[in-house]
């Protein structure tokens, strides 16, 4: 019989992988990836706008209708 068809040896219950644990890990990795993509976009924007003058916070609030 091929070793591919053999059942893997059981892990101790502490380190046992479950679908739920794998799902949580994938969700966490997706969030981390999104955070990294956001950071990359922010860094690109900072680089692109590096020498342009900044908008004062009071003007930004007014323009956005927050003040």
VEXKOL-932989 format. One record per atom (N, C-alpha, C): atom name; residue in three letters; z, x, y. Coordinates in Angstrom, 3 decimals, always signed. Example, Ala and Ser with C-alpha at 12.3 -4.5 7.8 and 13.67 -1.06 7.14 Angstrom:
BEGIN
{atom N | type ALA | z +7.800 | x +13.190 | y -5.690}
{atom CA | type ALA | z +7.800 | x +12.300 | y -4.500}
{atom C | type ALA | z +7.800 | x +13.200 | y -3.300}
{atom N | type SER | z +7.080 | x +12.850 | y -2.250}
{atom CA | type SER | z +7.140 | x +13.670 | y -1.060}
{atom C | type SER | z +7.870 | x +12.900 | y +0.030}
END
This chain:
BEGIN
{atom N | type UNK | z +0.000 | x +0.840 | y -1.175}
{atom CA | type UNK | z +0.000 | x +0.000 | y +0.000}
{atom C | type UNK | z +0.000 | x +0.886 | y +1.240}
{atom N | type UNK | z -0.734 | x +0.504 | y +2.263}
{atom CA | type UNK | z -0.847 | x +1.268 | y +3.485}
{atom C | type UNK | z +0.453 | x +1.226 | y +4.282}
{atom N | type UNK | z +0.752 | x +2.328 | y +4.947}
{atom CA | type UNK | z +1.975 | x +2.379 | y +5.752}
{atom C | type UNK | z +1.870 | x +1.486 | y +6.987}
{atom N | type UNK | z +0.659 | x +1.103 | y +7.373}
{atom CA | type UNK | z +0.467 | x +0.227 | y +8.516}
{atom C | type UNK | z +1.056 | x -1.150 | y +8.247}
{atom N | type UNK | z +1.026 | x -1.584 | y +7.005}
{atom CA | type UNK | z +1.509 | x -2.904 | y +6.650}
{atom C | type UNK | z +2.995 | x -2.933 | y +6.348}
{atom N | type UNK | z +3.600 | x -1.783 | y +6.240}
{atom CA | type UNK | z +5.020 | x -1.746 | y +5.938}
{atom C | type UNK | z +5.831 | x -2.171 | y +7.157}
{atom N | type UNK | z +6.954 | x -2.794 | y +6.892}
{atom CA | type UNK | z +7.836 | x -3.203 | y +7.989}
{atom C | type UNK | z +8.513 | x -1.982 | y +8.579}
{atom N | type UNK | z +8.621 | x -1.974 | y +9.911}
{atom CA | type UNK | z +9.342 | x -0.848 | y +10.517}
{atom C | type UNK | z +10.819 | x -0.924 | y +10.168}
{atom N | type UNK | z +11.453 | x +0.218 | y +10.195}
{atom CA | type UNK | z +12.890 | x +0.221 | y +9.921}
{atom C | type UNK | z +13.598 | x -0.511 | y +11.044}
{atom N | type UNK | z +14.653 | x -1.219 | y +10.691}
{atom CA | type UNK | z +15.386 | x -1.994 | y +11.686}
{atom C | type UNK | z +16.177 | x -1.065 | y +12.589}
{atom N | type UNK | z +16.173 | x -1.420 | y +13.869}
{atom CA | type UNK | z +16.971 | x -0.689 | y +14.837}
{atom C | type UNK | z +18.362 | x -1.298 | y +14.877}
{atom N | type UNK | z +19.299 | x -0.531 | y +15.341}
{atom CA | type UNK | z +20.628 | x -1.116 | y +15.558}
{atom C | type UNK | z +20.516 | x -2.232 | y +16.596}
{atom N | type UNK | z +21.341 | x -3.242 | y +16.483}
{atom CA | type UNK | z +21.232 | x -4.418 | y +17.336}
{atom C | type UNK | z +21.347 | x -4.075 | y +18.820}
{atom N | type UNK | z +22.066 | x -3.019 | y +19.181}
{atom CA | type UNK | z +22.217 | x -2.642 | y +20.582}
{atom C | type UNK | z +20.871 | x -2.303 | y +21.224}
{atom N | type UNK | z +20.014 | x -1.581 | y +20.543}
{atom CA | type UNK | z +18.761 | x -1.129 | y +21.126}
{atom C | type UNK | z +17.568 | x -1.972 | y +20.669}
{atom N | type UNK | z +17.834 | x -3.104 | y +20.102}
{atom CA | type UNK | z +16.775 | x -3.944 | y +19.577}
{atom C | type UNK | z +15.955 | x -4.561 | y +20.712}
{atom N | type UNK | z +14.661 | x -4.411 | y +20.633}
{atom CA | type UNK | z +13.771 | x -4.994 | y +21.624}
{atom C | type UNK | z +13.498 | x -6.450 | y +21.267}
{atom N | type UNK | z +13.543 | x -7.284 | y +22.271}
{atom CA | type UNK | z +13.203 | x -8.686 | y +22.074}
{atom C | type UNK | z +12.088 | x -9.028 | y +23.038}
{atom N | type UNK | z +11.432 | x -10.135 | y +22.789}
{atom CA | type UNK | z +10.377 | x -10.577 | y +23.711}
{atom C | type UNK | z +10.962 | x -10.846 | y +25.091}
{atom N | type UNK | z +12.155 | x -11.389 | y +25.130}
{atom CA | type UNK | z +12.786 | x -11.681 | y +26.413}
{atom C | type UNK | z +13.059 | x -10.385 | y +27.183}
{atom N | type UNK | z +13.579 | x -9.377 | y +26.504}
{atom CA | type UNK | z +13.852 | x -8.095 | y +27.153}
{atom C | type UNK | z +12.556 | x -7.452 | y +27.625}
{atom N | type UNK | z +11.510 | x -7.535 | y +26.817}
{atom CA | type UNK | z +10.214 | x -6.990 | y +27.199}
{atom C | type UNK | z +9.656 | x -7.734 | y +28.404}
{atom N | type UNK | z +9.813 | x -9.062 | y +28.422}
{atom CA | type UNK | z +9.338 | x -9.876 | y +29.543}
{atom C | type UNK | z +10.037 | x -9.453 | y +30.832}
{atom N | type UNK | z +11.344 | x -9.272 | y +30.780}
{atom CA | type UNK | z +12.098 | x -8.865 | y +31.960}
{atom C | type UNK | z +11.650 | x -7.481 | y +32.441}
{atom N | type UNK | z +11.362 | x -6.608 | y +31.502}
{atom CA | type UNK | z +10.905 | x -5.266 | y +31.859}
{atom C | type UNK | z +9.539 | x -5.324 | y +32.537}
{atom N | type UNK | z +8.642 | x -6.142 | y +32.015}
{atom CA | type UNK | z +7.309 | x -6.286 | y +32.611}
{atom C | type UNK | z +7.416 | x -6.882 | y +34.011}
{atom N | type UNK | z +8.260 | x -7.892 | y +34.185}
{atom CA | type UNK | z +8.460 | x -8.500 | y +35.509}
{atom C | type UNK | z +8.985 | x -7.455 | y +36.489}
{atom N | type UNK | z +9.951 | x -6.661 | y +36.070}
{atom CA | type UNK | z +10.517 | x -5.626 | y +36.935}
{atom C | type UNK | z +9.463 | x -4.576 | y +37.294}
{atom N | type UNK | z +8.636 | x -4.204 | y +36.325}
{atom CA | type UNK | z +7.583 | x -3.223 | y +36.589}
{atom C | type UNK | z +6.534 | x -3.781 | y +37.544}
{atom N | type UNK | z +6.199 | x -5.071 | y +37.417}
{atom CA | type UNK | z +5.240 | x -5.686 | y +38.339}
{atom C | type UNK | z +5.794 | x -5.702 | y +39.761}
{atom N | type UNK | z +7.077 | x -6.039 | y +39.892}
{atom CA | type UNK | z +7.694 | x -6.036 | y +41.229}
{atom C | type UNK | z +7.669 | x -4.637 | y +41.828}
{atom N | type UNK | z +7.985 | x -3.658 | y +41.012}
{atom CA | type UNK | z +7.978 | x -2.270 | y +41.489}
{atom C | type UNK | z +6.583 | x -1.860 | y +41.912}
{atom N | type UNK | z +5.575 | x -2.256 | y +41.141}
{atom CA | type UNK | z +4.190 | x -1.942 | y +41.477}
{atom C | type UNK | z +3.801 | x -2.592 | y +42.803}
{atom N | type UNK | z +4.194 | x -3.854 | y +42.999}
{atom CA | type UNK | z +3.905 | x -4.542 | y +44.259}
{atom C | type UNK | z +4.582 | x -3.829 | y +45.427}
{atom N | type UNK | z +5.826 | x -3.390 | y +45.222}
{atom CA | type UNK | z +6.536 | x -2.658 | y +46.271}
{atom C | type UNK | z +5.816 | x -1.356 | y +46.623}
{atom N | type UNK | z +5.347 | x -0.658 | y +45.596}
{atom CA | type UNK | z +4.629 | x +0.601 | y +45.825}
{atom C | type UNK | z +3.312 | x +0.361 | y +46.547}
{atom N | type UNK | z +2.610 | x -0.722 | y +46.185}
{atom CA | type UNK | z +1.355 | x -1.060 | y +46.868}
{atom C | type UNK | z +1.618 | x -1.405 | y +48.333}
{atom N | type UNK | z +2.704 | x -2.160 | y +48.591}
{atom CA | type UNK | z +3.074 | x -2.480 | y +49.972}
{atom C | type UNK | z +3.386 | x -1.207 | y +50.758}
{atom N | type UNK | z +4.109 | x -0.293 | y +50.143}
{atom CA | type UNK | z +4.462 | x +0.959 | y +50.808}
{atom C | type UNK | z +3.206 | x +1.777 | y +51.116}
{atom N | type UNK | z +2.274 | x +1.798 | y +50.194}
{atom CA | type UNK | z +1.021 | x +2.525 | y +50.418}
{atom C | type UNK | z +0.255 | x +1.921 | y +51.591}
{atom N | type UNK | z +0.175 | x +0.583 | y +51.637}
{atom CA | type UNK | z -0.505 | x -0.084 | y +52.745}
{atom C | type UNK | z +0.201 | x +0.196 | y +54.066}
{atom N | type UNK | z +1.522 | x +0.182 | y +54.070}
{atom CA | type UNK | z +2.278 | x +0.473 | y +55.281}
{atom C | type UNK | z +2.004 | x +1.895 | y +55.760}
{atom N | type UNK | z +2.022 | x +2.844 | y +54.844}
{atom CA | type UNK | z +1.756 | x +4.235 | y +55.213}
{atom C | type UNK | z +0.342 | x +4.410 | y +55.759}
{atom N | type UNK | z -0.630 | x +3.709 | y +55.168}
{atom CA | type UNK | z -1.999 | x +3.773 | y +55.665}
{atom C | type UNK | z -2.091 | x +3.184 | y +57.069}
{atom N | type UNK | z -1.381 | x +2.087 | y +57.317}
{atom CA | type UNK | z -1.381 | x +1.464 | y +58.640}
{atom C | type UNK | z -0.740 | x +2.382 | y +59.672}
{atom N | type UNK | z +0.360 | x +3.002 | y +59.300}
{atom CA | type UNK | z +1.034 | x +3.930 | y +60.219}
{atom C | type UNK | z +0.102 | x +5.088 | y +60.558}
{atom N | type UNK | z -0.579 | x +5.604 | y +59.552}
{atom CA | type UNK | z -1.508 | x +6.708 | y +59.768}
{atom C | type UNK | z -2.665 | x +6.278 | y +60.673}
{atom N | type UNK | z -3.202 | x +5.097 | y +60.424}
{atom CA | type UNK | z -4.321 | x +4.568 | y +61.209}
{atom C | type UNK | z -3.928 | x +4.330 | y +62.665}
{atom N | type UNK | z -2.717 | x +3.852 | y +62.897}
{atom CA | type UNK | z -2.268 | x +3.490 | y +64.235}
{atom C | type UNK | z -1.359 | x +4.537 | y +64.860}
{atom N | type UNK | z -1.324 | x +5.702 | y +64.295}
{atom CA | type UNK | z -0.389 | x +6.734 | y +64.701}
{atom C | type UNK | z -0.297 | x +7.012 | y +66.184}
{atom N | type UNK | z -1.415 | x +7.090 | y +66.893}
{atom CA | type UNK | z -1.358 | x +7.472 | y +68.303}
{atom C | type UNK | z -1.459 | x +6.281 | y +69.252}
{atom N | type UNK | z -1.579 | x +5.083 | y +68.713}
{atom CA | type UNK | z -1.659 | x +3.896 | y +69.562}
{atom C | type UNK | z -0.273 | x +3.544 | y +70.092}
{atom N | type UNK | z -0.208 | x +3.001 | y +71.329}
{atom CA | type UNK | z +1.106 | x +2.631 | y +71.873}
{atom C | type UNK | z +1.725 | x +1.473 | y +71.090}
{atom N | type UNK | z +3.048 | x +1.477 | y +71.028}
{atom CA | type UNK | z +3.771 | x +0.432 | y +70.307}
{atom C | type UNK | z +3.958 | x -0.787 | y +71.197}
{atom N | type UNK | z +4.135 | x -1.951 | y +70.584}
{atom CA | type UNK | z +4.401 | x -3.191 | y +71.311}
{atom C | type UNK | z +5.916 | x -3.369 | y +71.368}
{atom N | type UNK | z +6.467 | x -3.560 | y +72.568}
{atom CA | type UNK | z +7.920 | x -3.776 | y +72.656}
{atom C | type UNK | z +8.336 | x -5.029 | y +71.880}
{atom N | type UNK | z +9.516 | x -4.994 | y +71.286}
{atom CA | type UNK | z +9.998 | x -6.098 | y +70.464}
{atom C | type UNK | z +10.062 | x -7.401 | y +71.263}
{atom N | type UNK | z +10.482 | x -7.327 | y +72.522}
{atom CA | type UNK | z +10.584 | x -8.544 | y +73.339}
{atom C | type UNK | z +9.211 | x -9.193 | y +73.519}
{atom N | type UNK | z +8.165 | x -8.401 | y +73.687}
{atom CA | type UNK | z +6.805 | x -8.946 | y +73.827}
{atom C | type UNK | z +6.323 | x -9.520 | y +72.496}
{atom N | type UNK | z +6.611 | x -8.833 | y +71.410}
{atom CA | type UNK | z +6.194 | x -9.319 | y +70.092}
{atom C | type UNK | z +6.840 | x -10.658 | y +69.792}
{atom N | type UNK | z +8.139 | x -10.791 | y +70.086}
{atom CA | type UNK | z +8.847 | x -12.075 | y +69.867}
{atom C | type UNK | z +8.215 | x -13.173 | y +70.699}
{atom N | type UNK | z +7.903 | x -12.870 | y +71.955}
{atom CA | type UNK | z +7.298 | x -13.861 | y +72.838}
{atom C | type UNK | z +5.933 | x -14.291 | y +72.325}
{atom N | type UNK | z +5.103 | x -13.300 | y +71.905}
{atom CA | type UNK | z +3.765 | x -13.593 | y +71.395}
{atom C | type UNK | z +3.812 | x -14.442 | y +70.118}
{atom N | type UNK | z +4.838 | x -14.244 | y +69.325}
{atom CA | type UNK | z +4.978 | x -14.989 | y +68.069}
{atom C | type UNK | z +5.713 | x -16.306 | y +68.253}
{atom N | type UNK | z +6.178 | x -16.583 | y +69.482}
{atom CA | type UNK | z +6.887 | x -17.818 | y +69.756}
{atom C | type UNK | z +8.305 | x -17.836 | y +69.223}
{atom N | type UNK | z +8.893 | x -16.663 | y +69.073}
{atom CA | type UNK | z +10.257 | x -16.560 | y +68.548}
{atom C | type UNK | z +11.301 | x -16.472 | y +69.657}
{atom N | type UNK | z +10.835 | x -16.267 | y +70.894}
{atom CA | type UNK | z +11.798 | x -16.124 | y +71.997}
{atom C | type UNK | z +11.500 | x -17.138 | y +73.092}
END
